[in-house]
Amino acid sequence: MRLIMCMFLLFTCCPASAAPLNDTADARLMHHFLKGKTLPSPAFPIDDTGDSIFIDYAQYGELTGAGTPGIYYRITDRAGLKKAVGAGIYPNNFGIRKESGYAEYETAGKLDAGHWDVFADEDAQRAFYVWPQAPDATGTKLFFTALILERSGHIKQALKAYYATLLHTPKQYVWSADKSFVWYTAPGAMSSVRRLCDTYPQLECALEGASVSIDYKDDNDPANDVVAVNPGKIVRRTAEERLAALPDMTQQGIAREIVRGDTRLVRYNNGHWRMTVGGEPFFVRGVTYSPTEIGLGPHNDPYFHARWMHKDKNNNGRIDAAYDAWVDQDRNGVQDDDEPAIGDFQLMKDMGVNAIRYYIPTAQDRVSYDPAMVNKPLLRDLYENYGIRVIAGDMLGAYTVGSGADWQTGTDYTDPGQRKVMLEVLRAKVLDLKDEPWVLMWVLGNENNMPLSYSGVNATKTNAGLHPQAWAEFLNEAAELIHELDGKHPVAVGNISTGLADYYQKYAPAIDIMGVNSYQGAGGFGNVWETVQERFDRPVLITEYGCDVWHTARQTVDEGMQRDYHEGNLRDIVLHQAGGPYTGNAIGGVAFQFIDEWWKDTHAGDGSEATHETASTYPFPFPDGFSSEEWLGLVGQGSGDDSPFERRLRKSYFYYKEVWGK
């Protein structure tokens, strides 16, 4: 009876409580993105660009099994299709050899380099000549050729190449260089076609009917994956038609609500979701915030994650990072007279941040909670005077925090003893913080569904992926505990991508929000939105996204690269909000991260917490092809000589200040 009553309260319809949505600041930001950009000038010429982007593939072949694992496109007129797509795009890969610039590059020996070596090369023309004929899988060549074409300003050709990836090689997967994970090209290709149509209204196009579904991919064994793709069709659609098709959310009925105090998660009849706080729409404009002082980290300071909340290095009675950080405007490493202390809290407010994600520290013994580690007055000030709330996290066994497990073995969700300890830690945190005004929501775990076998710098060391039912049931137990102790705040899971969503649907109904950490490239988040909508119908919060600022190939900072990546990701989040043209289940995002941390990469170089590591951490779908873990901040710490005070604001910071701050 108690469960039935809880479910009744959880999904009761309350139409009168929902505020209009179409005129919110974030709806206006959506319209800003829908206005788009002007097509860029290409970096180099392509002689054979084929026909228009509206290729009628039915003229050149036969598509069967669309939307099923048996999808197959059989080409019947290869010559005609080659002519339609243009040089470099399958099946016209070798058409590049007829390009007027090809012979010059070949004679100069510029095409002898490996295709991965030239991918991030500044000479995009060389990369375009190398990739279509590289000794790699067709789908891999297609997808990366599309990236090169887009980067070089050949937007129409890029769009055709992305679509060709969906059509010809819907099941293509790519192993990371270290063989630690597999990623599929179809989700990225689908989102990229949509993104280009959104970004460049001059194209007057839209992708209709496309879908991607991938089952069983969490075990990193492609052999047992079930991939179903419907490539849909690129159709003509004017900017006016796109705007006219947007749903009027003020006219939508409400299907159900998840009510947690004055926070409501509203699902409309058209499947869109939004969050309100205090009766007003609340779209998360978040950053992860952990301003670790250079030289400190988990290997030499067990309290490093909490120390910033108490540190007063200059003994002036104020918390250093929060109030005394200063901006090195001329980047000379010296605090000049015109560079007063401003503090991170003010910098985040100016940027337009309304929430930070922060994992509530667990005590040094890793199996208890010390309330003194959380500076509650500081976080109250963050909320009351800067308007920033906190997404309060508990690791729930990630990195063995809270479980007491051995690092090599990892947290075991089938172990009753470990489960009991983790719930006791969680209970203590919730009881201590549930009435704090700065709490926006709780988030449980951080990428706990990552394979236990992964040994990289971000390994979370749990067996959730090996025992998904046990993990999901425990996750549900933890969420129910929070609902019992604190009925005022929703609960999210901190997942890596959409893995185990089916298990959450069946075994973790107490989870209110699907939190997703996702790094799928500058184009956005692939089929994350559709997958959650179909398998675990909850609002989606992107709990981590972003890109580092260090260009590995050039061995230098590239602020423009990072800024553009963030713009592409933010665009995808905003366009998937309620009232948008797509799934409507996004409730915001949390950029990773506000400021660089120098302790994060202990695998590359010397691994020192006092060194800003420039050796790449691992291959990744970032613009330069690699991730550099210690350079992910929207803000840098300069030379590190005046940490934790010095701040260098990057282009990505100013981008958010422009679109969020206004």
Secondary structure, DSSP 8 states (H G I E B T S, - for coil): -HHHHHHHHHT---GGG----TTSHHHHHHHHHHH-------SS--S---S-S---GGGTEEEESTTSTT-EEEES-HHHHHHHH-TTSTT-GGGGGGSTTHHHHHHTTTT-S-HHHHTT-S-HHHHHHHGGGSSS-HHHHHHHHHHHHHHTT-HHHHHHHHHHHHHH-TT-EEE-TTSS-EEEHHHHHHHHHHHHHHH-GGG-EEEES-EEEEESGGGS-GGG-EEEEE--EEEE--HHHHHHTS--GGG--EEEEEEETTEEEEEETTS-EEEEETTEE--EEEEE-----TT--TTT-TTHHHHTTT--TT-SSS-IIIII-EE-TT-SSS--TT--B--HHHHHHHHT--EEEEE----TTSSS--GGGS-HHHHHHHHHHH--EEEEEE-TTGGGTTT---TTT-B-TT-HHHHHHHHHHHHHHHHHHTT-TTEEEEEE-SSTTS-TT--STT---B-TTTSHHHHHHHHHHHHHHHHHH-TTS-EEEEEETTTTHHHHHHH-TT--EEEEE----TT--TTHHHHHHHHS-S-EEEEEE---SEETTTTEE-HHHHHHHHHHHHHHHHHTBTTSSS---EEEEEES-SB--TTS--SSTT--TTS---S--EE-SSTTSEE-GGG--SEE-TTSTTTTTEEEE-HHHHHHHHHT--
